[in-house]
Amino acid sequence: MAIKTVRIGLWIAVAVLGLGIASAALFLRPQQPAASTFGSGVYSLVDQDGAPVDQDMFEGHPSVLFFGFTHCPEVCPTTMAEMSTWFEQLGEEGSDLRGYFVSVDPERDTPAILGDYVSWVSDRITGITGTPEEIAKIAKAWGVYYEKVPLEGEDYTMDHTASVFLLDTKGEFQGTIAYGEDSTVAVQKLRNLLAKS
């Protein structure tokens, strides 16, 4: 009888511990904006030509939105190359589609540097940068994580969200393309986006 009581007590302790861990994980998880406000926010940035842009830049056409930085060793150049392939595969069907590359490293990514970086992909992709404060605003609006990671000496890299956001003609969120997602699946998602626009 005593062993049975101990066993029941242990099961109760395990259940309480499990609930505690689940609650902590939920509480500590980075907060995504609510679905109704996802992507909404007010920010003042500049494009690769130094022209001012804000949240209205996404309106009037379907868009793909990616957050990254020009010193990125793998994720960003891979994603940009994939974007180039998507545009090529869509051809004239994707003529209204626009792309935006928002830098999470405004300290190094000037408009001119961004212009050089995105120009090899497509003339329909615009580089976006701004002050650290304004970059923080647009990143928060889209639930994007980014963080400076020190390297040897005074060098650093940036950790950041690697998904590509899909936006309709109103600039509203319609889904994502994951990093490294199969090209056929990605292009179909873009076709679905274009069909809704």
Backbone as JSON Lines, residues from 0, in Angstrom:
{"i":0,"aa":"M","n":[0.83,-1.2,0.0],"ca":[0.0,0.0,0.0],"c":[0.87,1.25,0.0]}
{"i":1,"aa":"A","n":[1.94,1.22,0.8],"ca":[2.83,2.38,0.89],"c":[3.5,2.64,-0.46]}
{"i":2,"aa":"I","n":[3.89,1.57,-1.17],"ca":[4.55,1.73,-2.47],"c":[3.57,2.35,-3.47]}
{"i":3,"aa":"K","n":[2.3,1.9,-3.41],"ca":[1.29,2.45,-4.31],"c":[1.1,3.94,-4.05]}
{"i":4,"aa":"T","n":[1.08,4.33,-2.78],"ca":[0.92,5.75,-2.41],"c":[2.1,6.57,-2.92]}
{"i":5,"aa":"V","n":[3.31,6.03,-2.76],"ca":[4.51,6.72,-3.25],"c":[4.45,6.87,-4.76]}
{"i":6,"aa":"R","n":[4.02,5.81,-5.45],"ca":[3.94,5.84,-6.92],"c":[2.95,6.9,-7.38]}
{"i":7,"aa":"I","n":[1.78,6.97,-6.74],"ca":[0.77,7.99,-7.08],"c":[1.33,9.39,-6.82]}
{"i":8,"aa":"G","n":[2.04,9.52,-5.7],"ca":[2.64,10.82,-5.37],"c":[3.66,11.26,-6.42]}
{"i":9,"aa":"L","n":[4.46,10.29,-6.9],"ca":[5.45,10.6,-7.93],"c":[4.78,11.02,-9.24]}
{"i":10,"aa":"W","n":[3.7,10.33,-9.62],"ca":[2.98,10.68,-10.85],"c":[2.4,12.08,-10.76]}
{"i":11,"aa":"I","n":[1.86,12.42,-9.6],"ca":[1.31,13.77,-9.39],"c":[2.42,14.81,-9.5]}
{"i":12,"aa":"A","n":[3.58,14.51,-8.92],"ca":[4.72,15.45,-8.98],"c":[5.18,15.65,-10.42]}
{"i":13,"aa":"V","n":[5.23,14.55,-11.19],"ca":[5.64,14.64,-12.6],"c":[4.64,15.49,-13.39]}
{"i":14,"aa":"A","n":[3.34,15.29,-13.13],"ca":[2.31,16.05,-13.83],"c":[2.41,17.54,-13.51]}
{"i":15,"aa":"V","n":[2.62,17.87,-12.23],"ca":[2.75,19.28,-11.83],"c":[3.99,19.9,-12.46]}
{"i":16,"aa":"L","n":[5.1,19.15,-12.46],"ca":[6.34,19.64,-13.07],"c":[6.14,19.89,-14.57]}
{"i":17,"aa":"G","n":[5.45,18.96,-15.25],"ca":[5.19,19.11,-16.68],"c":[4.37,20.34,-16.98]}
{"i":18,"aa":"L","n":[3.33,20.56,-16.17],"ca":[2.5,21.76,-16.36],"c":[3.32,23.03,-16.13]}
{"i":19,"aa":"G","n":[4.2,23.0,-15.14],"ca":[5.05,24.16,-14.85],"c":[5.97,24.48,-16.01]}
{"i":20,"aa":"I","n":[6.58,23.44,-16.6],"ca":[7.5,23.64,-17.73],"c":[6.73,24.17,-18.94]}
{"i":21,"aa":"A","n":[5.54,23.62,-19.2],"ca":[4.74,24.07,-20.34],"c":[4.33,25.52,-20.17]}
{"i":22,"aa":"S","n":[3.94,25.89,-18.94],"ca":[3.55,27.28,-18.68],"c":[4.73,28.23,-18.87]}
{"i":23,"aa":"A","n":[5.89,27.82,-18.38],"ca":[7.09,28.65,-18.51],"c":[7.47,28.82,-19.98]}
{"i":24,"aa":"A","n":[7.39,27.75,-20.75],"ca":[7.73,27.81,-22.18],"c":[6.8,28.77,-22.91]}
{"i":25,"aa":"L","n":[5.51,28.72,-22.56],"ca":[4.54,29.6,-23.2],"c":[4.82,31.05,-22.82]}
{"i":26,"aa":"F","n":[5.15,31.28,-21.56],"ca":[5.4,32.63,-21.08],"c":[6.68,33.22,-21.66]}
{"i":27,"aa":"L","n":[7.71,32.39,-21.82],"ca":[9.01,32.87,-22.26],"c":[9.15,32.93,-23.77]}
{"i":28,"aa":"R","n":[8.23,32.31,-24.51],"ca":[8.32,32.29,-25.96],"c":[8.2,33.71,-26.52]}
{"i":29,"aa":"P","n":[9.02,34.08,-27.54],"ca":[8.89,35.4,-28.14],"c":[7.47,35.63,-28.63]}
{"i":30,"aa":"Q","n":[6.93,36.79,-28.35],"ca":[5.55,37.08,-28.69],"c":[5.4,37.5,-30.14]}
{"i":31,"aa":"Q","n":[4.55,36.82,-30.87],"ca":[4.2,37.2,-32.23],"c":[3.06,38.22,-32.13]}
{"i":32,"aa":"P","n":[2.99,39.17,-33.07],"ca":[1.86,40.08,-33.08],"c":[0.57,39.29,-33.27]}
{"i":33,"aa":"A","n":[-0.54,39.82,-32.75],"ca":[-1.83,39.18,-32.96],"c":[-2.13,39.13,-34.45]}
{"i":34,"aa":"A","n":[-2.89,38.13,-34.87],"ca":[-3.18,37.95,-36.3],"c":[-3.77,39.2,-36.92]}
{"i":35,"aa":"S","n":[-4.62,39.91,-36.15],"ca":[-5.29,41.09,-36.69],"c":[-4.35,42.27,-36.86]}
{"i":36,"aa":"T","n":[-3.22,42.26,-36.18],"ca":[-2.29,43.39,-36.27],"c":[-0.95,43.01,-36.89]}
{"i":37,"aa":"F","n":[-0.83,41.75,-37.34],"ca":[0.45,41.28,-37.88],"c":[0.85,42.13,-39.08]}
{"i":38,"aa":"G","n":[2.03,42.7,-39.02],"ca":[2.52,43.54,-40.11],"c":[2.15,45.0,-39.98]}
{"i":39,"aa":"S","n":[1.26,45.33,-39.05],"ca":[0.86,46.73,-38.92],"c":[1.86,47.47,-38.03]}
{"i":40,"aa":"G","n":[2.06,48.71,-38.34],"ca":[2.99,49.52,-37.59],"c":[3.33,50.75,-38.39]}
{"i":41,"aa":"V","n":[3.94,51.71,-37.74],"ca":[4.35,52.95,-38.4],"c":[5.85,53.08,-38.27]}
{"i":42,"aa":"Y","n":[6.52,53.22,-39.4],"ca":[7.97,53.33,-39.39],"c":[8.41,54.2,-40.57]}
{"i":43,"aa":"S","n":[9.59,54.78,-40.43],"ca":[10.13,55.67,-41.46],"c":[11.52,55.18,-41.84]}
{"i":44,"aa":"L","n":[11.65,54.66,-43.07],"ca":[12.88,54.04,-43.52],"c":[13.34,54.7,-44.82]}
{"i":45,"aa":"V","n":[14.41,54.18,-45.4],"ca":[14.87,54.65,-46.71],"c":[15.16,53.45,-47.6]}
{"i":46,"aa":"D","n":[14.96,53.64,-48.92],"ca":[15.27,52.56,-49.83],"c":[16.71,52.67,-50.3]}
{"i":47,"aa":"Q","n":[17.11,51.82,-51.23],"ca":[18.49,51.75,-51.68],"c":[18.95,53.02,-52.4]}
{"i":48,"aa":"D","n":[18.0,53.85,-52.8],"ca":[18.34,55.12,-53.45],"c":[18.32,56.29,-52.48]}
{"i":49,"aa":"G","n":[18.05,55.98,-51.21],"ca":[17.98,57.03,-50.2],"c":[16.63,57.71,-50.12]}
{"i":50,"aa":"A","n":[15.65,57.23,-50.89],"ca":[14.31,57.82,-50.87],"c":[13.54,57.33,-49.65]}
{"i":51,"aa":"P","n":[12.76,58.19,-49.0],"ca":[12.0,57.76,-47.83],"c":[10.89,56.79,-48.2]}
{"i":52,"aa":"V","n":[10.71,55.76,-47.38],"ca":[9.63,54.79,-47.54],"c":[9.06,54.49,-46.16]}
{"i":53,"aa":"D","n":[7.82,54.02,-46.16],"ca":[7.19,53.65,-44.89],"c":[6.3,52.43,-45.11]}
{"i":54,"aa":"Q","n":[5.37,52.2,-44.19],"ca":[4.52,51.02,-44.25],"c":[3.65,50.97,-45.51]}
{"i":55,"aa":"D","n":[3.47,52.09,-46.18],"ca":[2.65,52.12,-47.39],"c":[3.35,51.5,-48.61]}
{"i":56,"aa":"M","n":[4.64,51.23,-48.5],"ca":[5.38,50.69,-49.65],"c":[4.85,49.33,-50.09]}
{"i":57,"aa":"F","n":[4.16,48.62,-49.2],"ca":[3.67,47.28,-49.53],"c":[2.31,47.28,-50.22]}
{"i":58,"aa":"E","n":[1.69,48.44,-50.35],"ca":[0.35,48.5,-50.9],"c":[0.36,48.66,-52.42]}
{"i":59,"aa":"G","n":[-0.65,48.07,-53.07],"ca":[-0.82,48.23,-54.5],"c":[-0.26,47.11,-55.35]}
{"i":60,"aa":"H","n":[0.41,46.15,-54.72],"ca":[1.0,45.03,-55.45],"c":[1.32,43.92,-54.46]}
{"i":61,"aa":"P","n":[1.32,42.66,-54.88],"ca":[1.75,41.58,-53.99],"c":[3.26,41.68,-53.76]}
{"i":62,"aa":"S","n":[3.7,41.24,-52.59],"ca":[5.12,41.4,-52.24],"c":[5.67,40.18,-51.52]}
{"i":63,"aa":"V","n":[6.99,40.03,-51.63],"ca":[7.74,39.12,-50.76],"c":[8.66,39.99,-49.92]}
{"i":64,"aa":"L","n":[8.71,39.69,-48.63],"ca":[9.46,40.52,-47.68],"c":[10.44,39.63,-46.91]}
{"i":65,"aa":"F","n":[11.71,40.04,-46.92],"ca":[12.74,39.26,-46.25],"c":[13.62,40.18,-45.4]}
{"i":66,"aa":"F","n":[13.96,39.75,-44.2],"ca":[14.84,40.49,-43.31],"c":[16.21,39.8,-43.28]}
{"i":67,"aa":"G","n":[17.28,40.56,-43.5],"ca":[18.61,39.98,-43.51],"c":[19.68,41.04,-43.44]}
{"i":68,"aa":"F","n":[20.89,40.71,-43.91],"ca":[21.98,41.7,-43.9],"c":[23.02,41.29,-44.93]}
{"i":69,"aa":"T","n":[23.73,42.26,-45.46],"ca":[24.61,42.01,-46.61],"c":[25.86,41.22,-46.25]}
{"i":70,"aa":"H","n":[26.26,41.2,-44.98],"ca":[27.43,40.43,-44.56],"c":[27.07,38.99,-44.2]}
{"i":71,"aa":"C","n":[25.83,38.63,-44.41],"ca":[25.33,37.29,-44.06],"c":[26.09,36.24,-44.88]}
{"i":72,"aa":"P","n":[26.64,35.22,-44.22],"ca":[27.47,34.25,-44.94],"c":[26.7,33.2,-45.74]}
{"i":73,"aa":"E","n":[25.46,32.9,-45.37],"ca":[24.77,31.78,-46.03],"c":[23.29,32.01,-46.26]}
{"i":74,"aa":"V","n":[22.53,32.28,-45.2],"ca":[21.07,32.35,-45.3],"c":[20.61,33.41,-46.3]}
{"i":75,"aa":"C","n":[21.16,34.61,-46.2],"ca":[20.7,35.71,-47.06],"c":[21.07,35.51,-48.53]}
{"i":76,"aa":"P","n":[22.32,35.22,-48.86],"ca":[22.61,35.0,-50.28],"c":[21.86,33.81,-50.87]}
{"i":77,"aa":"T","n":[21.64,32.78,-50.06],"ca":[20.86,31.63,-50.53],"c":[19.42,32.04,-50.82]}
{"i":78,"aa":"T","n":[18.83,32.79,-49.89],"ca":[17.45,33.23,-50.07],"c":[17.32,34.17,-51.25]}
{"i":79,"aa":"M","n":[18.28,35.06,-51.43],"ca":[18.24,35.99,-52.56],"c":[18.36,35.22,-53.89]}
{"i":80,"aa":"A","n":[19.22,34.22,-53.92],"ca":[19.34,33.39,-55.12],"c":[18.04,32.65,-55.4]}
{"i":81,"aa":"E","n":[17.38,32.16,-54.34],"ca":[16.1,31.48,-54.51],"c":[15.05,32.45,-55.04]}
{"i":82,"aa":"M","n":[15.05,33.69,-54.52],"ca":[14.12,34.7,-55.01],"c":[14.31,34.94,-56.5]}
{"i":83,"aa":"S","n":[15.56,35.01,-56.92],"ca":[15.86,35.2,-58.34],"c":[15.25,34.07,-59.17]}
{"i":84,"aa":"T","n":[15.37,32.84,-58.67],"ca":[14.79,31.68,-59.35],"c":[13.27,31.77,-59.4]}
{"i":85,"aa":"W","n":[12.66,32.21,-58.28],"ca":[11.2,32.34,-58.24],"c":[10.72,33.33,-59.3]}
{"i":86,"aa":"F","n":[11.38,34.48,-59.38],"ca":[10.99,35.49,-60.36],"c":[11.13,34.94,-61.78]}
{"i":87,"aa":"E","n":[12.21,34.22,-62.02],"ca":[12.42,33.63,-63.36],"c":[11.34,32.61,-63.69]}
{"i":88,"aa":"Q","n":[11.0,31.75,-62.74],"ca":[10.0,30.72,-62.99],"c":[8.61,31.31,-63.19]}
{"i":89,"aa":"L","n":[8.32,32.39,-62.5],"ca":[7.01,33.02,-62.65],"c":[6.89,33.77,-63.97]}
{"i":90,"aa":"G","n":[8.01,34.29,-64.47],"ca":[8.0,35.02,-65.73],"c":[7.03,36.17,-65.71]}
{"i":91,"aa":"E","n":[6.31,36.34,-66.8],"ca":[5.35,37.45,-66.92],"c":[4.21,37.34,-65.91]}
{"i":92,"aa":"E","n":[3.92,36.1,-65.51],"ca":[2.86,35.87,-64.52],"c":[3.14,36.63,-63.22]}
{"i":93,"aa":"G","n":[4.43,36.8,-62.9],"ca":[4.8,37.48,-61.66],"c":[5.22,38.92,-61.86]}
{"i":94,"aa":"S","n":[4.78,39.55,-62.94],"ca":[5.24,40.91,-63.25],"c":[4.84,41.94,-62.2]}
{"i":95,"aa":"D","n":[3.75,41.68,-61.47],"ca":[3.31,42.62,-60.43],"c":[3.98,42.37,-59.08]}
{"i":96,"aa":"L","n":[4.65,41.25,-58.94],"ca":[5.26,40.88,-57.67],"c":[6.48,41.75,-57.38]}
{"i":97,"aa":"R","n":[6.56,42.26,-56.16],"ca":[7.7,43.07,-55.73],"c":[8.38,42.4,-54.54]}
{"i":98,"aa":"G","n":[9.68,42.62,-54.42],"ca":[10.44,42.06,-53.3],"c":[11.07,43.17,-52.47]}
{"i":99,"aa":"Y","n":[11.18,42.92,-51.16],"ca":[11.81,43.87,-50.25],"c":[12.8,43.14,-49.36]}
{"i":100,"aa":"F","n":[14.01,43.66,-49.31],"ca":[15.06,43.12,-48.45],"c":[15.35,44.17,-47.38]}
{"i":101,"aa":"V","n":[14.88,43.92,-46.16],"ca":[15.05,44.87,-45.07],"c":[16.28,44.48,-44.26]}
{"i":102,"aa":"S","n":[17.23,45.4,-44.14],"ca":[18.46,45.1,-43.4],"c":[18.21,45.15,-41.9]}
{"i":103,"aa":"V","n":[18.74,44.15,-41.19],"ca":[18.72,44.15,-39.73],"c":[20.08,44.6,-39.21]}
{"i":104,"aa":"D","n":[20.91,45.13,-40.11],"ca":[22.26,45.59,-39.77],"c":[22.48,47.0,-40.35]}
{"i":105,"aa":"P","n":[21.67,47.97,-39.9],"ca":[21.77,49.31,-40.47],"c":[23.13,49.98,-40.21]}
{"i":106,"aa":"E","n":[23.86,49.48,-39.23],"ca":[25.18,50.03,-38.93],"c":[26.12,49.89,-40.12]}
{"i":107,"aa":"R","n":[26.01,48.79,-40.86],"ca":[26.89,48.56,-42.02],"c":[26.16,48.69,-43.36]}
{"i":108,"aa":"D","n":[24.86,48.43,-43.36],"ca":[24.13,48.4,-44.62],"c":[23.58,49.77,-45.0]}
{"i":109,"aa":"T","n":[24.39,50.54,-45.69],"ca":[23.95,51.84,-46.21],"c":[23.07,51.6,-47.43]}
{"i":110,"aa":"P","n":[22.33,52.61,-47.86],"ca":[21.52,52.45,-49.09],"c":[22.36,51.99,-50.28]}
{"i":111,"aa":"A","n":[23.54,52.58,-50.46],"ca":[24.38,52.22,-51.61],"c":[24.81,50.75,-51.56]}
{"i":112,"aa":"I","n":[25.2,50.28,-50.38],"ca":[25.61,48.88,-50.22],"c":[24.43,47.95,-50.5]}
{"i":113,"aa":"L","n":[23.26,48.32,-50.0],"ca":[22.06,47.51,-50.26],"c":[21.73,47.49,-51.74]}
{"i":114,"aa":"G","n":[21.89,48.63,-52.4],"ca":[21.6,48.7,-53.83],"c":[22.46,47.74,-54.62]}
{"i":115,"aa":"D","n":[23.75,47.7,-54.29],"ca":[24.66,46.76,-54.96],"c":[24.26,45.32,-54.67]}
{"i":116,"aa":"Y","n":[23.83,45.07,-53.43],"ca":[23.53,43.72,-52.99],"c":[22.3,43.14,-53.68]}
{"i":117,"aa":"V","n":[21.25,43.95,-53.81],"ca":[20.0,43.42,-54.39],"c":[19.96,43.52,-55.91]}
{"i":118,"aa":"S","n":[20.84,44.33,-56.5],"ca":[20.75,44.58,-57.94],"c":[21.01,43.32,-58.78]}
{"i":119,"aa":"W","n":[21.81,42.38,-58.27],"ca":[22.11,41.17,-59.04],"c":[20.94,40.19,-59.05]}
{"i":120,"aa":"V","n":[19.96,40.39,-58.16],"ca":[18.84,39.46,-58.07],"c":[17.74,39.84,-59.08]}
{"i":121,"aa":"S","n":[17.22,41.04,-58.92],"ca":[16.13,41.48,-59.78],"c":[15.92,42.98,-59.57]}
{"i":122,"aa":"D","n":[15.5,43.66,-60.63],"ca":[15.2,45.08,-60.47],"c":[13.87,45.29,-59.76]}
{"i":123,"aa":"R","n":[13.2,44.18,-59.42],"ca":[11.94,44.28,-58.67],"c":[12.14,44.06,-57.18]}
{"i":124,"aa":"I","n":[13.4,43.92,-56.74],"ca":[13.69,43.81,-55.31],"c":[14.34,45.11,-54.84]}
{"i":125,"aa":"T","n":[13.79,45.66,-53.77],"ca":[14.25,46.93,-53.22],"c":[14.92,46.7,-51.87]}
{"i":126,"aa":"G","n":[16.09,47.27,-51.69],"ca":[16.77,47.22,-50.41],"c":[16.24,48.31,-49.5]}
{"i":127,"aa":"I","n":[16.03,47.97,-48.23],"ca":[15.46,48.91,-47.26],"c":[16.36,48.96,-46.03]}
{"i":128,"aa":"T","n":[16.65,50.18,-45.56],"ca":[17.41,50.33,-44.32],"c":[16.87,51.56,-43.57]}
{"i":129,"aa":"G","n":[17.54,51.93,-42.52],"ca":[17.1,53.07,-41.71],"c":[17.86,53.11,-40.41]}
{"i":130,"aa":"T","n":[17.4,53.91,-39.49],"ca":[18.05,53.99,-38.18],"c":[17.76,52.7,-37.41]}
{"i":131,"aa":"P","n":[18.59,52.36,-36.44],"ca":[18.31,51.17,-35.63],"c":[16.92,51.21,-35.0]}
{"i":132,"aa":"E","n":[16.48,52.4,-34.61],"ca":[15.17,52.53,-33.96],"c":[14.04,52.19,-34.94]}
{"i":133,"aa":"E","n":[14.16,52.67,-36.19],"ca":[13.11,52.4,-37.17],"c":[13.14,50.95,-37.65]}
{"i":134,"aa":"I","n":[14.36,50.38,-37.76],"ca":[14.46,48.96,-38.1],"c":[13.78,48.12,-37.02]}
{"i":135,"aa":"A","n":[13.98,48.5,-35.76],"ca":[13.35,47.78,-34.64],"c":[11.83,47.84,-34.76]}
{"i":136,"aa":"K","n":[11.29,48.97,-35.24],"ca":[9.84,49.11,-35.37],"c":[9.27,48.16,-36.43]}
{"i":137,"aa":"I","n":[9.91,48.12,-37.6],"ca":[9.38,47.25,-38.66],"c":[9.57,45.78,-38.3]}
{"i":138,"aa":"A","n":[10.69,45.47,-37.63],"ca":[10.91,44.09,-37.21],"c":[9.85,43.66,-36.18]}
{"i":139,"aa":"K","n":[9.54,44.54,-35.26],"ca":[8.51,44.24,-34.26],"c":[7.15,44.05,-34.92]}
{"i":140,"aa":"A","n":[6.85,44.89,-35.92],"ca":[5.56,44.8,-36.61],"c":[5.37,43.43,-37.26]}
{"i":141,"aa":"W","n":[6.47,42.85,-37.75],"ca":[6.39,41.56,-38.45],"c":[6.82,40.39,-37.57]}
{"i":142,"aa":"G","n":[7.04,40.64,-36.28],"ca":[7.41,39.55,-35.37],"c":[8.76,38.95,-35.71]}
{"i":143,"aa":"V","n":[9.68,39.78,-36.23],"ca":[10.98,39.29,-36.68],"c":[12.0,39.38,-35.55]}
{"i":144,"aa":"Y","n":[12.71,38.29,-35.34],"ca":[13.79,38.23,-34.37],"c":[15.11,38.59,-35.05]}
{"i":145,"aa":"Y","n":[15.93,39.41,-34.4],"ca":[17.31,39.62,-34.86],"c":[18.16,40.04,-33.67]}
{"i":146,"aa":"E","n":[19.44,39.68,-33.73],"ca":[20.34,39.98,-32.62],"c":[21.78,40.0,-33.12]}
{"i":147,"aa":"K","n":[22.54,40.97,-32.65],"ca":[23.96,41.06,-32.99],"c":[24.73,40.01,-32.2]}
{"i":148,"aa":"V","n":[25.61,39.28,-32.9],"ca":[26.41,38.23,-32.27],"c":[27.87,38.56,-32.47]}
{"i":149,"aa":"P","n":[28.6,38.87,-31.37],"ca":[30.02,39.23,-31.5],"c":[30.87,38.08,-32.03]}
{"i":150,"aa":"L","n":[31.85,38.43,-32.86],"ca":[32.83,37.47,-33.36],"c":[34.2,37.9,-32.84]}
{"i":151,"aa":"E","n":[35.26,37.3,-33.38],"ca":[36.61,37.66,-32.92],"c":[36.91,39.11,-33.26]}
{"i":152,"aa":"G","n":[37.7,39.73,-32.4],"ca":[38.04,41.13,-32.61],"c":[36.8,41.99,-32.41]}
{"i":153,"aa":"E","n":[36.59,42.94,-33.3],"ca":[35.41,43.81,-33.21],"c":[34.37,43.44,-34.25]}
{"i":154,"aa":"D","n":[34.56,42.33,-34.93],"ca":[33.61,41.9,-35.95],"c":[32.37,41.32,-35.3]}
{"i":155,"aa":"Y","n":[31.31,41.2,-36.07],"ca":[30.07,40.6,-35.56],"c":[29.26,40.06,-36.73]}
{"i":156,"aa":"T","n":[28.29,39.22,-36.39],"ca":[27.32,38.74,-37.35],"c":[25.94,39.0,-36.76]}
{"i":157,"aa":"M","n":[24.9,38.62,-37.49],"ca":[23.53,38.84,-37.02],"c":[22.74,37.54,-37.11]}
{"i":158,"aa":"D","n":[22.1,37.17,-36.01],"ca":[21.1,36.11,-36.05],"c":[19.78,36.77,-36.42]}
{"i":159,"aa":"H","n":[18.97,36.09,-37.24],"ca":[17.7,36.71,-37.63],"c":[16.72,35.66,-38.16]}
{"i":160,"aa":"T","n":[15.46,36.03,-38.16],"ca":[14.41,35.21,-38.75],"c":[14.72,35.0,-40.22]}
{"i":161,"aa":"A","n":[14.56,33.77,-40.7],"ca":[14.95,33.45,-42.07],"c":[13.78,33.23,-43.02]}
{"i":162,"aa":"S","n":[12.56,33.38,-42.55],"ca":[11.4,33.16,-43.41],"c":[11.17,34.35,-44.35]}
{"i":163,"aa":"V","n":[10.57,34.07,-45.5],"ca":[10.14,35.1,-46.43],"c":[8.64,35.29,-46.22]}
{"i":164,"aa":"F","n":[8.22,36.53,-45.98],"ca":[6.81,36.83,-45.75],"c":[6.12,37.13,-47.09]}
{"i":165,"aa":"L","n":[4.88,36.65,-47.23],"ca":[4.07,36.89,-48.42],"c":[2.99,37.9,-48.07]}
{"i":166,"aa":"L","n":[2.9,38.98,-48.86],"ca":[1.95,40.05,-48.6],"c":[1.05,40.26,-49.81]}
{"i":167,"aa":"D","n":[-0.21,40.53,-49.55],"ca":[-1.13,40.8,-50.66],"c":[-1.07,42.26,-51.07]}
{"i":168,"aa":"T","n":[-1.97,42.68,-51.95],"ca":[-1.93,44.05,-52.48],"c":[-2.27,45.11,-51.43]}
{"i":169,"aa":"K","n":[-2.82,44.67,-50.31],"ca":[-3.1,45.61,-49.21],"c":[-1.94,45.66,-48.22]}
{"i":170,"aa":"G","n":[-0.91,44.88,-48.5],"ca":[0.22,44.81,-47.57],"c":[-0.06,43.93,-46.38]}
{"i":171,"aa":"E","n":[-1.06,43.05,-46.5],"ca":[-1.43,42.18,-45.38],"c":[-0.8,40.8,-45.54]}
{"i":172,"aa":"F","n":[-0.44,40.23,-44.41],"ca":[0.24,38.94,-44.34],"c":[-0.62,37.82,-44.9]}
{"i":173,"aa":"Q","n":[-0.02,36.99,-45.8],"ca":[-0.74,35.87,-46.39],"c":[-0.02,34.53,-46.22]}
{"i":174,"aa":"G","n":[1.12,34.53,-45.53],"ca":[1.84,33.28,-45.32],"c":[3.34,33.49,-45.42]}
{"i":175,"aa":"T","n":[4.08,32.39,-45.39],"ca":[5.54,32.47,-45.46],"c":[6.09,31.38,-46.38]}
{"i":176,"aa":"I","n":[7.31,31.62,-46.82],"ca":[8.11,30.59,-47.47],"c":[9.28,30.34,-46.53]}
{"i":177,"aa":"A","n":[9.45,29.12,-46.09],"ca":[10.5,28.79,-45.13],"c":[11.87,28.79,-45.82]}
{"i":178,"aa":"Y","n":[12.89,29.0,-45.02],"ca":[14.26,28.94,-45.55],"c":[14.53,27.54,-46.09]}
{"i":179,"aa":"G","n":[14.98,27.48,-47.34],"ca":[15.31,26.2,-47.95],"c":[14.11,25.41,-48.42]}
{"i":180,"aa":"E","n":[12.92,26.02,-48.42],"ca":[11.73,25.3,-48.86],"c":[11.86,24.89,-50.34]}
{"i":181,"aa":"D","n":[11.29,23.76,-50.67],"ca":[11.34,23.25,-52.04],"c":[10.87,24.32,-53.02]}
{"i":182,"aa":"S","n":[11.62,24.52,-54.09],"ca":[11.32,25.58,-55.05],"c":[9.94,25.44,-55.67]}
{"i":183,"aa":"T","n":[9.53,24.23,-55.96],"ca":[8.21,24.01,-56.56],"c":[7.11,24.46,-55.61]}
{"i":184,"aa":"V","n":[7.27,24.14,-54.33],"ca":[6.29,24.53,-53.31],"c":[6.28,26.05,-53.17]}
{"i":185,"aa":"A","n":[7.47,26.65,-53.14],"ca":[7.58,28.1,-52.98],"c":[6.9,28.83,-54.13]}
{"i":186,"aa":"V","n":[7.15,28.38,-55.35],"ca":[6.56,29.04,-56.52],"c":[5.04,28.86,-56.52]}
{"i":187,"aa":"Q","n":[4.57,27.71,-56.07],"ca":[3.11,27.52,-56.0],"c":[2.5,28.47,-54.97]}
{"i":188,"aa":"K","n":[3.18,28.68,-53.86],"ca":[2.69,29.65,-52.86],"c":[2.61,31.04,-53.48]}
{"i":189,"aa":"L","n":[3.61,31.39,-54.3],"ca":[3.59,32.69,-54.94],"c":[2.47,32.78,-55.97]}
{"i":190,"aa":"R","n":[2.22,31.7,-56.68],"ca":[1.1,31.68,-57.63],"c":[-0.23,31.85,-56.9]}
{"i":191,"aa":"N","n":[-0.36,31.21,-55.75],"ca":[-1.58,31.36,-54.95],"c":[-1.74,32.81,-54.49]}
{"i":192,"aa":"L","n":[-0.63,33.43,-54.09],"ca":[-0.65,34.83,-53.68],"c":[-1.08,35.72,-54.83]}
{"i":193,"aa":"L","n":[-0.51,35.49,-56.01],"ca":[-0.83,36.29,-57.19],"c":[-2.31,36.11,-57.59]}
{"i":194,"aa":"A","n":[-2.83,34.91,-57.41],"ca":[-4.22,34.64,-57.77],"c":[-5.18,35.4,-56.88]}
{"i":195,"aa":"K","n":[-4.77,35.64,-55.63],"ca":[-5.63,36.37,-54.69],"c":[-5.54,37.87,-54.9]}
{"i":196,"aa":"S","n":[-4.5,38.32,-55.59],"ca":[-4.24,39.76,-55.71],"c":[-4.88,40.36,-56.94]}
